[in-house]
Amino acid sequence: MKLSIVLSLQPTRFSALAFQGNPEDHFQKLKTLGYDGVELAIRDPSLLNWDRLEEEVKISGLDVPAIGTGQAYVEEGLRLCSPSPEVREKAIERLKSHLPLAKRFQAGVIIGLIRGKVEKNEDFRKGYEWMIESLKACCAEAERKNVPLWIEPLNRYETNLLNTLEEGWEVIKELGGAKLGLLPDTFHMNIEERSIGESLRKFAPYLKHVHLADSNRQAPGDGHLGFRGILDIFHSIHFEGFFSFEILPKPSPDEATKRAIDFTRSLRKE
Amino acid sequence: MKLSIVLSLQPTRFSALAFQGNPEDHFQKLKTLGYDGVELAIRDPSLLNWDRLEEEVKISGLDVPAIGTGQAYVEEGLRLCSPSPEVREKAIERLKSHLPLAKRFQAGVIIGLIRGKVEKNEDFRKGYEWMIESLKACCAEAERKNVPLWIEPLNRYETNLLNTLEEGWEVIKELGGAKLGLLPDTFHMNIEERSIGESLRKFAPYLKHVHLADSNRQAPGDGHLGFRGILDIFHSIHFEGFFSFEILPKPSPDEATKRAIDFTRSLRKE
């Protein structure tokens, strides 16, 4: 069972991150706690020193299984479904700019909040189509670069575009890209899936990376989700990707980071 | 086990209602389906013909256990926590205006979305205090009129004021009003409570009315909450109020209404 945790490399308002700040201060700490990897949340790759980041990750011995992209929406309003061609183009370019960095780490790039949501005064069907068109452009580039793209369904309060694994799977079916996969997040699934277990089994071949958070978005064990059963399902479907904690820093970043890995490791000895 | 369902008496954008429209078309249908009561969601009582409403309810044989007040916030922006004294005053007056109507039905008045939320550019502590001050004024009037006021904790996406039963209970403790009670909603609890069962047991003496909805806000049985266990807990704590469905009209208003009562009745024979 490979475990990682989300770390933000740039200041952000999005609070579902275990901790923020200078990565070099945290990589070694994570390794010491027993983590296998660190998932990087990045607003704009062009603002980072890639060589230095790669060196620091290498020194720590951690993998980077995934790169999160949602801050471009939260902080800058870039979204794949925007009615504005300029905004859409910027969102696509931003997403594409993550690919070469992901390539260095053999990481996947996450399509979460960057798809945005269709606002009340906008046409939903049109917004959905713009998202699909934008994703097509990103997929084409991802195939050229040979980098996986993972669609993360999010709950209804965060977006009206792709709330369930089934809705994410429909996009994969429509686009047909070989690099497209699904990223289930247990916090969002708790709100959106009729049955968490049935959905995981049904879309098992498409699951490439997992976000673990409890029902209240805190560390697993701090809410009421049945993680023993959930991990058993992933085991039974031979899931081989990373489980990455995307959790609120409660009661503190350090405690949440330790609690998440200790509790999850206690559930499965492998 | 007394069952009711939320019915909106005025057009609304809020979608977690089983159905909308002319109440006289629905009261008899609910009675025929086996409902004991109907919870009325009302934006502005002054726009209704109270005598006619009372007569129609009487003919149907239904009880009215509760009156919902959140539409005044959703449709008109009235909120108990507003930094504007005018808006606060209007919200208080609106809430007070529900009391004589509730009195006619021996119903409780719900404090849900009408407390509003503290916006990003506002001071949270100040907003919380304004909410408390507004509630004090409402409580005083509720005691004079001898009408119960029920605080409904809502999930973090709908408000930042009172997400858990414990936070609602702290307000009751602070205000000390004899008419104040708690209204647990299973959909919100699924997101906010560390343990649904433990919270229900801990605050049992304060629970006066219940909203039932499954994890996806659809009819119980359409998501993954363990309603058999939840109902057993209410039984064990001798809860004697109404269970009221506040659910999305899926797959249709009529089907959701029938499904909710059929499934819930099948769980407990009493």
Interface residues (C-beta under 8 A of the other chain):
Chain A: Y157 E158 N190 I191 E192 E193 R194 S195 I196 S215 N216 D222 G223 H224
Chain B: Y157 E158 N190 I191 E192 E193 R194 S195 I196 S215 N216 D222 G223 H224
